[in-house]
Amino acid sequence: MLLSFKKIPSSGINFKLNCEDVEFFGSVSKASKDLVRCLGNIRGKIVCPCDRCADDFVYEIDEKVDLFISDGMYNRNFLEVIEFFDGSIDFDTILKSEIELIKSDYHYCPKCADNK
């Protein structure tokens, strides 16, 4: 799902995106001329490996998202800034990036979590 930076008002606009068993929804609003704030949630299920036994298991996601999106290079000190360079926000890319970030954390399958 693509959304043009020019179409985002300061009052905000809602979005909703589904990718397999994961839903990404929330709102984006203009924070400055070239900066947009995204507040939302990611909910659903992903398959990831257990960090103890390496077996794949279904992990339930329910994460809040609070990040900034810039139209071009952004040189200020924000921790969560995603840069796009074509005048549009690609929510599919944001969702895939957030899922990969979640997968990179430590996760234990139910069997290993019970045996701590």
C-alpha positions in Angstrom: 0.0 0.0 0.0 1.5 3.3 -1.1 0.4 6.7 0.2 1.8 10.0 -1.1 3.4 12.3 1.4 1.5 15.2 -0.2 -1.9 13.6 0.7 -1.2 13.3 4.4 -2.9 16.1 6.4 -1.8 17.4 9.7 -5.1 16.1 11.2 -4.0 12.6 10.1 -5.3 9.8 8.0 -6.1 6.2 9.0 -4.7 3.1 7.3 -5.2 -0.6 7.5 -3.1 -3.3 5.9 -3.2 -7.1 6.0 -0.3 -9.4 5.1 -1.0 -13.1 5.6 -1.9 -13.5 9.3 -0.7 -10.0 10.4 -2.7 -6.8 10.5 -1.1 -3.3 10.6 -3.4 -0.4 11.3 -3.2 3.1 12.8 -2.9 6.6 11.6 -0.3 8.9 10.0 -0.2 12.6 10.4 2.1 15.4 9.1 4.7 16.4 11.8 6.5 18.8 9.5 7.1 19.6 5.8 9.1 16.4 5.2 8.2 14.3 8.3 5.2 12.1 9.1 4.4 10.4 12.4 3.0 6.9 12.3 1.1 5.6 15.4 -0.4 2.1 15.1 -0.5 -1.5 16.0 0.7 -4.7 14.5 -1.4 -7.8 15.5 -1.4 -11.3 14.3 0.7 -14.5 14.1 4.1 -15.2 12.5 6.2 -18.3 12.4 9.6 -17.9 13.9 12.3 -20.3 15.3 12.7 -21.0 18.9 16.0 -19.6 20.2 16.5 -22.6 22.4 15.5 -25.7 20.4 15.4 -24.1 16.9 11.9 -25.6 16.1 9.5 -23.3 14.3 6.5 -22.2 16.2 3.6 -19.7 15.9 4.3 -16.5 17.7 1.5 -14.0 18.5 2.3 -10.4 17.8 0.5 -7.5 19.5 3.0 -4.5 19.2 2.5 -0.8 19.3 4.2 1.2 16.5 5.4 4.7 17.0 7.8 6.0 14.4 8.6 8.8 12.1 8.7 8.6 8.3 10.7 11.1 6.2 10.4 12.2 2.7 14.1 12.0 1.8 17.2 12.0 4.0 16.6 13.1 7.6 19.6 14.4 9.6 18.1 15.0 13.0 18.4 12.8 16.1 15.3 10.6 16.1 15.7 6.9 16.9 12.8 5.6 14.8 12.9 7.3 11.4 12.3 5.4 8.2 13.4 7.3 5.0 11.6 7.0 1.7 13.0 8.7 -1.4 10.2 8.6 -4.0 7.6 10.9 -2.4 5.5 7.9 -1.2 5.2 5.9 2.0 5.3 2.1 1.4 3.4 0.5 4.3 4.2 -3.0 3.0 7.9 -2.2 3.5 7.3 -0.8 7.0 5.3 -3.9 8.0 7.9 -6.3 6.7 10.6 -4.3 8.4 8.8 -4.3 11.7 8.1 -8.1 11.4 11.8 -8.8 10.8 12.6 -6.6 13.8 10.3 -8.7 16.0 11.7 -11.9 14.6 15.2 -10.8 15.5 14.4 -10.7 19.2 14.7 -13.8 21.4 11.6 -16.1 21.4 11.0 -19.4 23.1 8.4 -21.9 21.9 5.9 -23.0 24.6 7.8 -26.2 25.3 11.0 -24.4 26.0 9.4 -21.5 27.8 7.9 -24.0 30.3 11.3 -25.5 31.0 13.2 -22.4 32.1 
